[in-house]
Amino acid sequence: MDRGMSVSLWCEEVEDQSQDQSQTEAQTQVHIVGSSQLRAAWDPTVSGHRVIQRLLHVEERYMPSMLYITLIQREPERREDLAKWALEVCCECCCDEAVFPLSVSLMDRFLSASLALPVSPYCLAAGCILIASKLTECDNVTADTLCAAAEYSFQPSDLREMERVILATLRWDTAAVTPQDFLPHFLASVEERGDGDSGDCEEGLLSTLRRHSDTLAAMCACDSRFLGALPSLVAAASLNCALRGLGNKGPAQLAVMSDALAELCQADLVVLQCYSDMIEYALRQRLRSGLQQGPMEKDEEVENERPGTPTDMREIDF
């Protein structure tokens, strides 16, 4: 096999490239960055009940241990800080929406196996982002970008070594199931049970539902209270909350949608409603926290202001 065409998960950036070669690669990247984000059209043959059943069958395989979940519930702050930092980095690097939940899943599984934080926790989070980006994106985020995001608290060589440690610990089983894997299939089912509307209005509604569901699922990944929840349940509850938030469905229609989502994720309807209420409560907490701290931050003069996404997830687009 031609070495130039081989695919590798290793972080093998060449540090001594010439300036001309770097400029050429940068120009090439500008031309292909748009095409790297293109996606194939939705294929009905790879969706439906059979695919959902397969995802449900393998999702428990990628859940962290109950011991790890119990330990995190006692002191959730450190884990939530790492997850929020990973979300900030993924937003700044314009990563695909699948990168962040996969990186958090990798981080939780690594910590579940080791039950100890490494010397540089942010190097661990960056290593998980790097692996997730390589799995889901054509133009993955680079090691130098991740080091810069962490203000060079670790070097690219440290990140490459951390990448090897993560892959060895997880035995290269990195393609975990996340809530984002279920959302397209759940949305397709919601579309089938829709009002029969068609055209741009229906497409815009589905796009809005997808964006809101992705946002809520990302919020759940940052919140340790949802650490033990199955990805299918998080996806169904997030979509259920998004349907409620749009306000264009009556109580009878929402009840039908909730029953359908509970059936799809093979959960009791009461459990789905409980997690939906938990997500709405967590969302209100985030928004209330942002409103309370917003005026205080305006009154204070910060000398060394750094650009970036807020460390707390306060800017939720509804």
MIDRENVO-771826 format. One record per atom (N, C-alpha, C): x, y, z; residue number from 1. Coordinates in steps of 0.02 Angstrom, whole numbers. Layout:
[[X,Y,Z],NUM];
...
This chain:
[[43,-60,0],1];
[[0,0,0],1];
[[44,62,0],1];
[[26,111,-39],2];
[[65,171,-44],2];
[[64,208,22],2];
[[123,224,48],3];
[[127,258,113],3];
[[93,326,111],3];
[[96,359,54],4];
[[66,425,49],4];
[[-10,423,54],4];
[[-41,364,41],5];
[[-113,358,43],5];
[[-138,323,106],5];
[[-93,303,150],6];
[[-113,266,209],6];
[[-147,313,259],6];
[[-191,285,300],7];
[[-227,323,350],7];
[[-201,301,418],7];
[[-183,348,460],8];
[[-156,333,525],8];
[[-188,378,577],8];
[[-200,350,636],9];
[[-225,389,692],9];
[[-169,424,730],9];
[[-106,407,715],10];
[[-51,437,752],10];
[[-44,511,734],10];
[[-23,548,784],11];
[[-10,620,773],11];
[[61,627,748],11];
[[70,633,682],12];
[[136,631,651],12];
[[151,694,612],12];
[[134,752,641],13];
[[151,815,608],13];
[[227,822,604],13];
[[253,841,546],14];
[[324,851,537],14];
[[342,921,560],14];
[[388,927,608],15];
[[402,991,638],15];
[[451,1033,598],15];
[[490,1002,554],16];
[[542,1040,519],16];
[[525,1050,445],16];
[[462,1062,430],17];
[[443,1074,361],17];
[[468,1143,339],17];
[[482,1148,276],18];
[[504,1213,249],18];
[[446,1261,245],18];
[[463,1325,241],19];
[[412,1376,239],19];
[[371,1373,175],19];
[[403,1357,119],20];
[[367,1353,55],20];
[[316,1296,57],20];
[[336,1240,85],21];
[[290,1183,88],21];
[[231,1199,133],21];
[[244,1235,189],22];
[[190,1253,234],22];
[[140,1300,200],22];
[[166,1348,161],23];
[[122,1393,126],23];
[[80,1357,74],23];
[[111,1309,39],24];
[[74,1271,-11],24];
[[18,1231,21],24];
[[33,1198,78],25];
[[-18,1159,112],25];
[[-73,1204,138],25];
[[-55,1264,162],26];
[[-106,1310,187],26];
[[-153,1332,132],26];
[[-125,1345,72],27];
[[-167,1365,16],27];
[[-212,1307,-6],27];
[[-185,1247,-6],28];
[[-225,1188,-24],28];
[[-281,1178,26],28];
[[-266,1189,90],29];
[[-317,1180,142],29];
[[-374,1230,133],29];
[[-358,1291,113],30];
[[-409,1341,102],30];
[[-457,1319,47],30];
[[-430,1286,-5],31];
[[-473,1265,-61],31];
[[-517,1206,-43],31];
[[-493,1162,1],32];
[[-531,1101,15],32];
[[-571,1105,79],32];
[[-563,1160,118],33];
[[-598,1162,182],33];
[[-673,1161,174],33];
[[-698,1192,120],34];
[[-770,1191,109],34];
[[-794,1122,91],34];
[[-756,1087,47],35];
[[-778,1021,26],35];
[[-772,969,80],35];
[[-726,979,129],36];
[[-718,930,182],36];
[[-778,927,228],36];
[[-819,981,229],37];
[[-877,982,271],37];
[[-940,957,236],37];
[[-935,941,171],38];
[[-993,916,134],38];
[[-1012,846,158],38];
[[-1076,832,159],39];
[[-1100,768,182],39];
[[-1141,735,127],39];
[[-1142,670,129],40];
[[-1184,633,82],40];
[[-1257,644,97],40];
[[-1298,637,47],41];
[[-1370,644,56],41];
[[-1396,587,101],41];
[[-1450,601,136],42];
[[-1479,552,181],42];
[[-1502,491,142],42];
[[-1479,433,164],43];
[[-1495,370,130],43];
[[-1544,330,173],43];
[[-1605,321,151],44];
[[-1654,284,192],44];
[[-1634,212,206],44];
[[-1591,183,163],45];
[[-1572,113,173],45];
[[-1526,104,232],45];
[[-1495,157,257],46];
[[-1451,151,315],46];
[[-1482,184,375],46];
[[-1547,187,377],47];
[[-1583,213,436],47];
[[-1640,166,451],47];
[[-1679,185,499],48];
[[-1737,145,516],48];
[[-1727,102,577],48];
[[-1774,57,588],49];
[[-1775,17,649],49];
[[-1714,-28,655],49];
[[-1691,-56,599],50];
[[-1634,-102,602],50];
[[-1571,-67,626],50];
[[-1558,-7,601],51];
[[-1498,30,621],51];
[[-1503,51,694],51];
[[-1562,74,715],52];
[[-1571,94,785],52];
[[-1560,35,831],52];
[[-1585,-24,812],53];
[[-1576,-83,854],53];
[[-1502,-101,860],53];
[[-1465,-92,807],54];
[[-1393,-106,809],54];
[[-1357,-58,856],54];
[[-1375,6,852],55];
[[-1345,55,896],55];
[[-1363,42,969],55];
[[-1425,23,981],56];
[[-1446,7,1049],56];
[[-1409,-54,1076],56];
[[-1392,-100,1032],57];
[[-1358,-161,1053],57];
[[-1287,-147,1075],57];
[[-1254,-99,1044],58];
[[-1182,-88,1059],58];
[[-1170,-28,1104],58];
[[-1221,13,1120],59];
[[-1208,75,1157],59];
[[-1184,61,1229],59];
[[-1209,8,1260],60];
[[-1188,-6,1329],60];
[[-1114,-26,1333],60];
[[-1088,-48,1278],61];
[[-1017,-68,1276],61];
[[-971,-9,1289],61];
[[-993,51,1274],62];
[[-951,110,1280],62];
[[-970,153,1340],62];
[[-1007,125,1387],63];
[[-1024,162,1448],63];
[[-968,156,1499],63];
[[-954,209,1537],64];
[[-904,204,1591],64];
[[-930,160,1647],64];
[[-885,139,1691],65];
[[-903,94,1745],65];
[[-945,130,1797],65];
[[-983,92,1835],66];
[[-1024,121,1888],66];
[[-980,150,1944],66];
[[-922,121,1956],67];
[[-876,149,2006],67];
[[-854,219,1986],67];
[[-836,227,1923],68];
[[-815,293,1899],68];
[[-872,343,1904],68];
[[-933,322,1885],69];
[[-990,367,1888],69];
[[-1003,388,1960],69];
[[-998,341,2007],70];
[[-1009,357,2077],70];
[[-956,406,2103],70];
[[-893,396,2085],71];
[[-840,441,2107],71];
[[-849,511,2078],71];
[[-870,515,2016],72];
[[-879,581,1984],72];
[[-938,618,2016],72];
[[-990,582,2035],73];
[[-1048,615,2066],73];
[[-1029,649,2132],73];
[[-978,624,2166],74];
[[-957,655,2229],74];
[[-922,721,2217],74];
[[-878,724,2168],75];
[[-842,785,2152],75];
[[-843,796,2076],75];
[[-897,824,2050],76];
[[-905,829,1977],76];
[[-869,889,1947],76];
[[-843,935,1987],77];
[[-818,998,1960],77];
[[-761,988,1911],77];
[[-712,946,1929],78];
[[-653,939,1886],78];
[[-671,909,1819],78];
[[-712,859,1820],79];
[[-733,827,1757],79];
[[-773,876,1714],79];
[[-817,915,1745],80];
[[-857,963,1707],80];
[[-813,1018,1679],80];
[[-762,1039,1716],81];
[[-716,1090,1689],81];
[[-680,1065,1627],81];
[[-658,1002,1628],82];
[[-625,974,1569],82];
[[-673,969,1510],82];
[[-735,948,1524],83];
[[-784,942,1470],83];
[[-800,1010,1440],83];
[[-807,1061,1482],84];
[[-822,1128,1457],84];
[[-763,1156,1417],84];
[[-702,1141,1440],85];
[[-644,1164,1402],85];
[[-642,1130,1334],85];
[[-658,1065,1332],86];
[[-660,1030,1268],86];
[[-713,1060,1222],86];
[[-770,1078,1250],87];
[[-823,1110,1210],87];
[[-799,1177,1182],87];
[[-764,1215,1224],88];
[[-738,1280,1202],88];
[[-689,1271,1144],88];
[[-644,1223,1151],89];
[[-594,1211,1098],89];
[[-627,1188,1034],89];
[[-676,1143,1039],90];
[[-710,1119,979],90];
[[-747,1175,944],90];
[[-776,1221,982],91];
[[-811,1278,952],91];
[[-762,1325,918],91];
[[-705,1339,951],92];
[[-656,1384,922],92];
[[-625,1356,859],92];
[[-617,1290,857],93];
[[-586,1257,799],93];
[[-638,1239,745],93];
[[-701,1257,757],94];
[[-755,1242,708],94];
[[-758,1168,692],94];
[[-752,1126,743],95];
[[-755,1054,732],95];
[[-826,1032,716],95];
[[-831,974,687],96];
[[-896,944,674],96];
[[-932,931,740],96];
[[-999,932,738],97];
[[-1036,923,801],97];
[[-1026,855,832],97];
[[-1000,806,795],98];
[[-988,740,822],98];
[[-922,736,860],98];
[[-878,784,853],99];
[[-812,781,884],99];
[[-817,788,959],99];
[[-854,838,983],100];
[[-857,850,1055],100];
[[-886,792,1094],100];
[[-946,766,1078],101];
[[-971,710,1118],101];
[[-927,648,1115],101];
[[-896,636,1058],102];
[[-851,578,1054],102];
[[-789,589,1097],102];
[[-762,650,1098],103];
[[-703,663,1139],103];
[[-719,656,1213],103];
[[-778,678,1235],104];
[[-797,670,1305],104];
[[-807,596,1322],104];
[[-835,558,1275],105];
[[-843,487,1286],105];
[[-776,452,1293],105];
[[-728,470,1251],106];
[[-661,442,1257],106];
[[-629,460,1323],106];
[[-637,522,1345],107];
[[-608,544,1408],107];
[[-639,506,1467],107];
[[-705,498,1467],108];
[[-738,462,1522],108];
[[-716,389,1523],108];
[[-711,358,1465],109];
[[-690,288,1463],109];
[[-618,280,1485],109];
[[-575,327,1467],110];
[[-506,323,1489],110];
[[-501,330,1565],110];
[[-536,380,1592],111];
[[-534,390,1665],111];
[[-568,333,1701],111];
[[-618,303,1670],112];
[[-651,245,1701],112];
[[-604,186,1705],112];
[[-560,179,1656],113];
[[-513,123,1656],113];
[[-454,136,1702],113];
[[-431,199,1706],114];
[[-372,214,1746],114];
[[-388,238,1817],114];
[[-447,270,1825],115];
[[-469,297,1890],115];
[[-417,344,1920],115];
[[-383,381,1877],116];
[[-333,430,1900],116];
[[-322,481,1845],116];
[[-317,544,1865],117];
[[-302,597,1816],117];
[[-228,597,1800],117];
[[-210,609,1737],118];
[[-139,615,1720],118];
[[-110,680,1748],118];
[[-45,689,1738],119];
[[-12,749,1764],119];
[[-42,811,1733],119];
[[-58,809,1669],120];
[[-89,865,1635],120];
[[-159,844,1612],120];
[[-211,860,1651],121];
[[-279,840,1630],121];
[[-300,870,1563],121];
[[-277,931,1549],122];
[[-296,963,1486],122];
[[-261,930,1427],122];
[[-204,899,1439],123];
[[-172,860,1386],123];
[[-214,798,1370],123];
[[-244,769,1421],124];
[[-290,713,1410],124];
[[-350,734,1369],124];
[[-381,791,1387],125];
[[-438,815,1349],125];
[[-419,831,1277],125];
[[-361,862,1268],126];
[[-338,878,1200],126];
[[-324,814,1160],126];
[[-296,763,1192],127];
[[-284,700,1157],127];
[[-349,667,1135],127];
[[-401,672,1176],128];
[[-466,644,1157],128];
[[-497,683,1099],128];
[[-489,749,1100],129];
[[-514,790,1044],129];
[[-477,772,980],129];
[[-412,762,985],130];
[[-372,746,926],130];
[[-394,680,895],130];
[[-405,629,937],131];
[[-426,564,912],131];
[[-497,569,882],131];
[[-542,603,917],132];
[[-610,610,892],132];
[[-612,648,826],132];
[[-569,699,820],133];
[[-567,738,758],133];
[[-541,695,700],133];
[[-491,654,713],134];
[[-465,610,661],134];
[[-516,558,639],134];
[[-559,538,684],135];
[[-609,487,667],135];
[[-667,516,627],135];
[[-685,578,639],136];
[[-747,605,611],136];
[[-737,659,559],136];
[[-677,687,551],137];
[[-666,742,505],137];
[[-612,725,454],137];
[[-620,751,394],138];
[[-569,744,343],138];
[[-510,790,358],138];
[[-524,851,378],139];
[[-473,900,394],139];
[[-472,907,470],139];
[[-435,863,504],140];
[[-437,861,577],140];
[[-397,918,607],140];
[[-413,932,670],141];
[[-377,984,707],141];
[[-306,960,720],141];
[[-258,1006,721],142];
[[-188,988,728],142];
[[-166,990,800],142];
[[-109,958,813],143];
[[-81,958,881],143];
[[-60,1028,902],143];
[[-32,1067,857],144];
[[-11,1135,874],144];
[[-71,1178,893],144];
[[-127,1169,860],145];
[[-187,1207,877],145];
[[-211,1191,947],145];
[[-209,1127,965],146];
[[-231,1106,1032],146];
[[-182,1131,1085],146];
[[-118,1130,1070],147];
[[-69,1156,1118],147];
[[-79,1231,1129],147];
[[-94,1267,1075],148];
[[-107,1339,1081],148];
[[-170,1352,1121],148];
[[-221,1310,1113],149];
[[-283,1319,1151],149];
[[-272,1310,1225],149];
[[-224,1268,1243],150];
[[-206,1257,1314],150];
[[-151,1303,1337],150];
[[-135,1356,1297],151];
[[-83,1404,1314],151];
[[-16,1370,1324],151];
[[-4,1318,1286],152];
[[60,1281,1285],152];
[[79,1257,1355],152];
[[28,1234,1392],153];
[[43,1200,1455],153];
[[72,1131,1443],153];
[[68,1107,1381],154];
[[101,1045,1361],154];
[[125,1055,1289],154];
[[173,1014,1268],155];
[[203,1020,1203],155];
[[172,968,1155],155];
[[181,978,1089],156];
[[155,928,1041],156];
[[181,858,1054],156];
[[244,852,1076],157];
[[270,785,1091],157];
[[232,753,1149],157];
[[214,794,1199],158];
[[174,768,1255],158];
[[105,745,1231],158];
[[76,784,1185],159];
[[10,766,1159],159];
[[13,702,1119],159];
[[66,693,1080],160];
[[73,631,1042],160];
[[80,571,1088],160];
[[117,579,1142],161];
[[124,525,1190],161];
[[58,510,1225],161];
[[21,563,1242],162];
[[-44,553,1274],162];
[[-92,517,1226],162];
[[-88,533,1162],163];
[[-129,500,1113],163];
[[-115,425,1112],163];
[[-52,406,1116],164];
[[-34,335,1117],164];
[[-60,302,1180],164];
[[-56,336,1237],165];
[[-80,308,1300],165];
[[-155,297,1297],165];
[[-192,345,1271],166];
[[-265,339,1266],166];
[[-284,280,1222],166];
[[-252,275,1163],167];
[[-268,221,1117],167];
[[-251,153,1146],167];
[[-195,150,1182],168];
[[-175,86,1212],168];
[[-224,67,1268],168];
[[-244,116,1308],169];
[[-290,102,1363],169];
[[-358,79,1338],169];
[[-382,110,1285],170];
[[-447,92,1256],170];
[[-442,36,1205],170];
[[-381,10,1194],171];
[[-369,-45,1147],171];
[[-394,-28,1077],171];
[[-386,34,1058],172];
[[-402,59,992],172];
[[-477,54,977],172];
[[-517,42,1026],173];
[[-590,40,1017],173];
[[-617,110,1030],173];
[[-613,153,980],174];
[[-627,224,990],174];
[[-691,248,957],174];
[[-721,208,915],175];
[[-782,230,879],175];
[[-843,218,924],175];
[[-848,258,977],176];
[[-901,249,1026],176];
[[-967,276,999],176];
[[-1022,250,1028],177];
[[-1089,274,1010],177];
[[-1105,334,1054],177];
[[-1128,388,1023],178];
[[-1146,449,1059],178];
[[-1218,469,1043],178];
[[-1247,516,1080],179];
[[-1315,538,1064],179];
[[-1322,563,992],179];
[[-1268,594,965],180];
[[-1272,620,897],180];
[[-1281,564,845],180];
[[-1264,502,862],181];
[[-1275,446,816],181];
[[-1349,429,811],181];
[[-1386,441,865],182];
[[-1458,424,864],182];
[[-1501,480,836],182];
[[-1479,542,843],183];
[[-1522,598,825],183];
[[-1548,596,753],183];
[[-1507,582,702],184];
[[-1534,580,633],184];
[[-1590,529,624],184];
[[-1583,471,656],185];
[[-1633,419,649],185];
[[-1697,437,687],185];
[[-1689,467,747],186];
[[-1748,490,783],186];
[[-1784,546,746],186];
[[-1745,590,716],187];
[[-1775,645,678],187];
[[-1814,619,618],187];
[[-1787,567,585],188];
[[-1822,537,528],188];
[[-1889,508,550],188];
[[-1890,478,609],189];
[[-1953,451,635],189];
[[-2002,507,653],189];
[[-1975,562,681],190];
[[-2018,619,696],190];
[[-2048,648,632],190];
[[-2007,650,579],191];
[[-2031,676,515],191];
[[-2088,633,488],191];
[[-2082,567,496],192];
[[-2135,522,471],192];
[[-2201,532,509],192];
[[-2195,553,572],193];
[[-2255,564,613],193];
[[-2276,637,614],193];
[[-2251,676,566],194];
[[-2265,747,564],194];
[[-2335,761,539],194];
[[-2347,827,528],195];
[[-2414,849,508],195];
[[-2428,838,434],195];
[[-2376,815,397],196];
[[-2386,809,325],196];
[[-2364,871,288],196];
[[-2336,921,323],197];
[[-2312,981,290],197];
[[-2251,964,249],197];
[[-2240,1001,196],198];
[[-2183,989,153],198];
[[-2154,1055,131],198];
[[-2096,1051,100],199];
[[-2065,1112,74],199];
[[-2013,1139,121],199];
[[-1997,1204,109],200];
[[-1944,1236,147],200];
[[-1961,1242,220],200];
[[-2026,1250,236],201];
[[-2046,1257,306],201];
[[-2029,1195,345],201];
[[-2045,1136,317],202];
[[-2031,1073,351],202];
[[-1956,1061,357],202];
[[-1918,1077,305],203];
[[-1846,1069,308],203];
[[-1815,1115,360],203];
[[-1840,1177,363],204];
[[-1815,1223,414],204];
[[-1831,1200,484],204];
[[-1889,1170,493],205];
[[-1908,1145,559],205];
[[-1863,1088,580],205];
[[-1849,1041,535],206];
[[-1804,986,552],206];
[[-1734,1010,566],206];
[[-1711,1059,528],207];
[[-1644,1087,540],207];
[[-1641,1120,608],207];
[[-1693,1156,627],208];
[[-1695,1188,693],208];
[[-1697,1136,748],208];
[[-1737,1084,738],209];
[[-1740,1030,788],209];
[[-1672,997,797],209];
[[-1636,987,742],210];
[[-1570,956,746],210];
[[-1521,1000,784],210];
[[-1522,1065,769],211];
[[-1476,1111,803],211];
[[-1491,1114,877],211];
[[-1555,1120,895],212];
[[-1573,1124,965],212];
[[-1557,1058,1001],212];
[[-1570,1002,969],213];
[[-1555,938,1000],213];
[[-1480,929,1010],213];
[[-1440,949,960],214];
[[-1367,946,968],214];
[[-1344,988,1026],214];
[[-1372,1048,1033],215];
[[-1353,1093,1088],215];
[[-1369,1062,1155],215];
[[-1429,1035,1162],216];
[[-1449,1004,1225],216];
[[-1408,942,1241],216];
[[-1393,902,1190],217];
[[-1351,843,1201],217];
[[-1281,863,1222],217];
[[-1254,917,1194],218];
[[-1188,941,1214],218];
[[-1190,966,1286],218];
[[-1244,999,1305],219];
[[-1251,1020,1374],219];
[[-1251,961,1422],219];
[[-1285,907,1402],220];
[[-1286,847,1444],220];
[[-1217,816,1451],220];
[[-1176,820,1398],221];
[[-1108,793,1402],221];
[[-1066,831,1452],221];
[[-1080,895,1461],222];
[[-1043,936,1509],222];
[[-1068,926,1580],222];
[[-1129,902,1588],223];
[[-1161,896,1654],223];
[[-1152,825,1679],223];
[[-1120,817,1736],224];
[[-1106,750,1763],224];
[[-1169,714,1786],224];
[[-1224,750,1795],225];
[[-1286,716,1815],225];
[[-1311,669,1761],225];
[[-1290,679,1699],226];
[[-1312,635,1644],226];
[[-1258,585,1625],226];
[[-1208,577,1667],227];
[[-1151,533,1650],227];
[[-1172,461,1642],227];
[[-1218,437,1683],228];
[[-1239,368,1681],228];
[[-1296,353,1633],228];
[[-1320,404,1598],229];
[[-1376,395,1552],229];
[[-1351,367,1485],229];
[[-1390,322,1457],230];
[[-1372,294,1392],230];
[[-1377,347,1337],230];
[[-1334,344,1287],231];
[[-1337,394,1233],231];
[[-1405,397,1199],231];
[[-1438,340,1190],232];
[[-1504,340,1158],232];
[[-1555,378,1199],232];
[[-1551,372,1266],233];
[[-1598,407,1309],233];
[[-1584,482,1309],233];
[[-1520,501,1308],234];
[[-1502,572,1305],234];
[[-1526,602,1239],234];
[[-1517,565,1184],235];
[[-1538,591,1119],235];
[[-1614,598,1117],235];
[[-1650,549,1141],236];
[[-1723,553,1140],236];
[[-1749,609,1185],236];
[[-1720,616,1244],237];
[[-1741,669,1290],237];
[[-1724,738,1262],237];
[[-1666,745,1230],238];
[[-1647,809,1200],238];
[[-1695,828,1144],238];
[[-1712,779,1102],239];
[[-1759,793,1047],239];
[[-1828,808,1075],239];
[[-1847,774,1128],240];
[[-1912,787,1159],240];
[[-1915,858,1186],240];
[[-1860,881,1218],241];
[[-1857,950,1243],241];
[[-1858,1000,1186],241];
[[-1824,984,1132],242];
[[-1824,1030,1075],242];
[[-1894,1036,1045],242];
[[-1931,981,1042],243];
[[-2000,984,1018],243];
[[-2043,1027,1064],243];
[[-2033,1021,1129],244];
[[-2071,1063,1175],244];
[[-2053,1136,1166],244];
[[-1988,1149,1159],245];
[[-1966,1219,1155],245];
[[-1990,1256,1094],245];
[[-2000,1221,1039],246];
[[-2023,1254,978],246];
[[-2094,1281,986],246];
[[-2135,1246,1024],247];
[[-2202,1271,1038],247];
[[-2250,1269,980],247];
[[-2234,1231,928],248];
[[-2280,1227,871],248];
[[-2320,1163,870],248];
[[-2317,1125,924],249];
[[-2355,1062,929],249];
[[-2403,1067,988],249];
[[-2461,1039,978],250];
[[-2510,1037,1032],250];
[[-2494,981,1082],250];
[[-2528,980,1139],251];
[[-2515,927,1189],251];
[[-2525,857,1161],251];
[[-2575,848,1120],252];
[[-2587,781,1092],252];
[[-2531,760,1046],252];
[[-2507,806,1004],253];
[[-2451,790,959],253];
[[-2387,777,998],253];
[[-2374,816,1050],254];
[[-2314,805,1091],254];
[[-2317,737,1126],254];
[[-2377,717,1148],255];
[[-2384,652,1180],255];
[[-2369,595,1131],255];
[[-2392,603,1069],256];
[[-2378,552,1018],256];
[[-2303,549,1004],256];
[[-2270,607,998],257];
[[-2199,609,986],257];
[[-2160,577,1043],257];
[[-2181,592,1105],258];
[[-2146,564,1163],258];
[[-2153,488,1165],258];
[[-2213,463,1150],259];
[[-2222,390,1147],259];
[[-2178,359,1094],259];
[[-2173,392,1036],260];
[[-2131,365,982],260];
[[-2058,364,1002],260];
[[-2034,418,1033],261];
[[-1964,421,1054],261];
[[-1949,370,1108],261];
[[-1995,361,1155],262];
[[-1985,310,1207],262];
[[-1981,240,1178],262];
[[-2022,228,1127],263];
[[-2020,163,1094],263];
[[-1955,154,1056],263];
[[-1931,206,1023],264];
[[-1869,201,984],264];
[[-1809,187,1028],264];
[[-1804,221,1085],265];
[[-1746,211,1129],265];
[[-1757,155,1179],265];
[[-1813,120,1175],266];
[[-1830,63,1218],266];
[[-1826,83,1292],266];
[[-1856,139,1308],267];
[[-1858,163,1377],267];
[[-1931,174,1396],267];
[[-1943,172,1461],268];
[[-2010,186,1485],268];
[[-2027,260,1474],268];
[[-2089,274,1459],269];
[[-2109,343,1445],269];
[[-2097,388,1506],269];
[[-2108,361,1565],270];
[[-2096,400,1626],270];
[[-2023,419,1633],270];
[[-1979,372,1615],271];
[[-1907,386,1618],271];
[[-1888,440,1568],271];
[[-1915,435,1508],272];
[[-1901,486,1457],272];
[[-1925,554,1480],272];
[[-1985,558,1508],273];
[[-2010,622,1532],273];
[[-1968,648,1589],273];
[[-1944,604,1632],274];
[[-1901,624,1688],274];
[[-1837,656,1663],274];
[[-1804,624,1614],275];
[[-1742,651,1588],275];
[[-1755,715,1547],275];
[[-1812,719,1515],276];
[[-1829,781,1480],276];
[[-1836,839,1529],276];
[[-1869,825,1586],277];
[[-1875,877,1638],277];
[[-1807,895,1667],277];
[[-1763,846,1675],278];
[[-1696,860,1700],278];
[[-1657,905,1652],278];
[[-1664,892,1588],279];
[[-1629,934,1538],279];
[[-1656,1005,1539],279];
[[-1722,1012,1544],280];
[[-1752,1079,1546],280];
[[-1730,1116,1610],280];
[[-1726,1080,1665],281];
[[-1703,1111,1727],281];
[[-1630,1132,1722],281];
[[-1588,1089,1694],282];
[[-1517,1107,1685],282];
[[-1510,1167,1638],282];
[[-1552,1170,1586],283];
[[-1550,1227,1540],283];
[[-1569,1291,1575],283];
[[-1621,1289,1617],284];
[[-1641,1349,1654],284];
[[-1585,1371,1701],284];
[[-1551,1323,1732],285];
[[-1495,1340,1775],285];
[[-1440,1376,1737],285];
[[-1423,1352,1678],286];
[[-1371,1383,1637],286];
[[-1390,1454,1617],286];
[[-1452,1461,1595],287];
[[-1474,1527,1573],287];
[[-1479,1576,1632],287];
[[-1503,1552,1689],288];
[[-1507,1595,1748],288];
[[-1438,1615,1772],288];
[[-1391,1569,1769],289];
[[-1322,1584,1789],289];
[[-1292,1637,1743],289];
[[-1307,1632,1678],290];
[[-1281,1681,1631],290];
[[-1310,1750,1643],290];
[[-1376,1753,1659],291];
[[-1407,1818,1671],291];
[[-1382,1850,1735],291];
[[-1366,1809,1785],292];
[[-1342,1837,1848],292];
[[-1271,1861,1843],292];
[[-1229,1825,1808],293];
[[-1158,1843,1804],293];
[[-1143,1892,1749],293];
[[-1189,1900,1700],294];
[[-1177,1946,1645],294];
[[-1167,2018,1668],294];
[[-1214,2048,1708],295];
[[-1204,2117,1731],295];
[[-1142,2126,1774],295];
[[-1125,2075,1814],296];
[[-1066,2081,1857],296];
[[-1003,2085,1814],296];
[[-1000,2046,1760],297];
[[-941,2047,1717],297];
[[-935,2113,1680],297];
[[-991,2147,1666],298];
[[-987,2211,1632],298];
[[-959,2265,1677],298];
[[-974,2261,1743],299];
[[-950,2311,1789],299];
[[-876,2304,1804],299];
[[-849,2244,1798],300];
[[-779,2233,1813],300];
[[-736,2246,1752],300];
[[-678,2276,1763],301];
[[-631,2289,1709],301];
[[-577,2235,1711],301];
[[-574,2195,1660],302];
[[-526,2141,1656],302];
[[-466,2166,1616],302];
[[-406,2165,1647],303];
[[-347,2192,1614],303];
[[-323,2145,1559],303];
[[-315,2082,1574],304];
[[-290,2034,1525],304];
[[-349,1994,1498],304];
[[-382,2021,1449],305];
[[-441,1989,1421],305];
[[-420,1942,1365],305];
[[-443,1879,1368],306];
[[-427,1829,1318],306];
[[-490,1811,1279],306];
[[-484,1807,1213],307];
[[-542,1788,1173],307];
[[-558,1715,1182],307];
[[-621,1698,1170],308];
[[-639,1628,1173],308];
[[-711,1619,1195],308];
[[-733,1557,1193],309];
[[-800,1540,1215],309];
[[-803,1542,1290],309];
[[-858,1565,1321],310];
[[-863,1564,1394],310];
[[-852,1495,1421],310];
[[-821,1492,1481],311];
[[-808,1426,1511],311];
[[-873,1391,1530],311];
[[-926,1429,1541],312];
[[-990,1399,1554],312];
[[-1033,1403,1491],312];
[[-1077,1355,1482],313];
[[-1116,1352,1421],313];
[[-1178,1397,1429],313];
[[-1169,1461,1417],314];
[[-1222,1510,1430],314];
[[-1256,1535,1366],314];
[[-1223,1530,1311],315];
[[-1250,1557,1249],315];
[[-1284,1501,1209],315];
[[-1344,1484,1230],316];
[[-1381,1431,1197],316];
[[-1430,1463,1149],316];
[[-1425,1446,1086],317];
[[-1464,1479,1034],317];
[[-1533,1448,1030],317];
[[-1581,1480,1061],318];
[[-1650,1459,1054],318];
[[-1690,1517,1023],318];
